[in-house]
Amino acid sequence: MPEREQLIEIAAAVTSVLLMLGAMLFIGTAYGGTNGTLNPDGAQLLVGVIVGFILLMTAVGIGLAYVLNDPEDGLENEDDEVDADPQNTI
């Protein structure tokens, strides 16, 4: 059984992909020609949906990083930071 965090990540990714596919399907049906090609307006909207998907996935990734970051997992341990000692450098 996957952990809670993994289930949240899967749900966010699947929701984002379904949103993109829905937008692409809408553009294809609304702006598609009779021979299966997009007109120029539909092509521009399709490019916009792809760029929007990239930005959406970036925002989802950053949001999940903040929401799912657990301080007890040791990723933010201040003891691991090494102070530079300028006297012992070559």
C-alpha positions, 0 to 999 in steps of 0.5 A: 500500500502506498504511503499517504504522501505518494497517494497525494502526489499521484492524485495531483499528477493524475488530476493535472493530466486529466485537466490537460487532456480535457482541454486538448479534447475540447480544442480538438473538437471545437477547432478541428476541421473536417479532415482532422486538422486544426485551424490556426486558432486551435493550434495556438490554443493547443500550444497555450494549453501545453505551456499552461500544463508545464506551468501548472505542473511546476506550481503543483510540484512546488506546492507539494514540496511545501505541503509534504515537507516533513521537518522530522525527515532530516532534510533540514538538519542544521548540523549538516551545514559545514562552516567554511574556515578561511584560515585553513584554505590553500 
